[in-house]
Amino acid sequence: MTQQFLHTTPSELIQDVVSRQVEIKSSARRVHRTFTLSMPMAIDPLLDHPSTAAAFEADEYLPYWADLWPASQMLGEAILSALSLPQRVLEIGCGLGLSGLAALSQGCHVTFSDYDDSALAFAARNAQQNGFTHFETQQMDWRHPPDGMQFPLILAADVMYEARHTTPVAQLIAHCLTDNGECWLVDPNRPYAAEFRAALSSAHLIFEVTETSTMTVDHRTAHGTLYKISRSSSIKSPTPDNK
């Protein structure tokens, strides 16, 4: 078993912070929300720092949390399209927290989780500056989730950026999902779908997939796949009964 790995990006690397307006739309419900996101001005200084090199040497870690990924927008759109959601939500690999913000805007209580404590600080900052208070943070290596941690809805956006993550992500979902819960995961069609689907089956999880797309903040069309993952033989959208 791998050792637990947690990290904190040095604060001196993230002094230059920018603010971006990100609009999330649901065409199905004609709902849209605009969120203000604070984020590092550039990811390159984080990538080039010796602390990142040491973290990569220890666990192949890179600070991908510092960028805004289109999959989080696609997941946010799916969240806004839901007629109802469970009260308690876990976002894994939250990064800047955009998907969690969409869930907060729907009245959920969100637990943001990430390897990097600096990511959690930004997720909390973004939640607060958008007027939300019903959230908490959890620094977590998803290969070592706390005992007893279970949620009726788990959110994940672009967490399988390497093949080595497919099995741990599937096992985390199996560990943290309540019996009647779902995981909503958006993958931007990275080349590990077959490995991930096999890992889900090995973890006794079933899923349905829907193709999705979004217009990014830099006006590109991004495509992805939305997974709805469940333990049961019949996948249903979360309802108030899941609370």
Secondary structure as the mmCIF struct_conf table of DSSP 4:
data_model
#
loop_
_struct_conf.conf_type_id
_struct_conf.id
_struct_conf.beg_label_comp_id
_struct_conf.beg_label_asym_id
_struct_conf.beg_label_seq_id
_struct_conf.end_label_comp_id
_struct_conf.end_label_asym_id
_struct_conf.end_label_seq_id
HELX_LH_PP_P HELX_LH_PP_P1 THR A 2 GLN A 4
STRN STRN1 HIS A 7 HIS A 7
HELX_RH_3T_P HELX_RH_3T_P1 SER A 11 ILE A 14
STRN STRN2 VAL A 17 SER A 26
TURN_TY1_P TURN_TY1_P1 SER A 27 ARG A 30
STRN STRN3 VAL A 31 PRO A 40
BEND BEND1 MET A 41 MET A 41
BEND BEND2 ILE A 43 ILE A 43
HELX_RH_AL_P HELX_RH_AL_P1 ASP A 44 LEU A 47
TURN_TY1_P TURN_TY1_P2 ASP A 48 ASP A 48
BEND BEND3 HIS A 49 HIS A 49
HELX_RH_AL_P HELX_RH_AL_P2 PRO A 50 ASP A 59
HELX_RH_3T_P HELX_RH_3T_P2 TYR A 64 ALA A 66
BEND BEND4 ASP A 67 ASP A 67
HELX_RH_AL_P HELX_RH_AL_P3 PRO A 70 SER A 81
BEND BEND5 LEU A 83 LEU A 83
BEND BEND6 GLN A 87 GLN A 87
STRN STRN4 ARG A 88 ILE A 92
BEND BEND7 GLY A 93 GLY A 93
TURN_TY1_P TURN_TY1_P3 GLY A 95 LEU A 96
HELX_RH_AL_P HELX_RH_AL_P4 LEU A 98 SER A 105
TURN_TY1_P TURN_TY1_P4 GLN A 106 GLY A 107
STRN STRN5 HIS A 109 ASP A 114
BEND BEND8 TYR A 115 TYR A 115
STRN STRN6 ASP A 116 ASP A 116
HELX_RH_AL_P HELX_RH_AL_P5 ASP A 117 GLN A 129
TURN_TY1_P TURN_TY1_P5 ASN A 130 GLY A 131
BEND BEND9 HIS A 134 HIS A 134
STRN STRN7 PHE A 135 GLN A 139
TURN_TY1_P TURN_TY1_P6 TRP A 142 ARG A 143
BEND BEND10 HIS A 144 HIS A 144
HELX_LH_PP_P HELX_LH_PP_P2 PRO A 145 PRO A 146
TURN_TY1_P TURN_TY1_P7 ASP A 147 GLY A 148
STRN STRN8 PHE A 151 ALA A 157
BEND BEND11 ASP A 158 ASP A 158
BEND BEND12 TYR A 161 GLU A 162
HELX_RH_3T_P HELX_RH_3T_P3 ALA A 163 HIS A 165
HELX_RH_AL_P HELX_RH_AL_P6 THR A 166 CYS A 176
STRN STRN9 LEU A 177 ASP A 187
TURN_TY1_P TURN_TY1_P8 PRO A 191 TYR A 192
HELX_RH_AL_P HELX_RH_AL_P7 ALA A 193 SER A 202
TURN_TY1_P TURN_TY1_P9 ALA A 203 HIS A 204
STRN STRN10 ILE A 206 MET A 215
TURN_TY1_P TURN_TY1_P10 VAL A 217 ASP A 218
BEND BEND13 HIS A 219 HIS A 219
STRN STRN11 THR A 221 SER A 230
BEND BEND14 ARG A 231 SER A 234
HELX_RH_3T_P HELX_RH_3T_P4 PRO A 240 ASN A 242
#
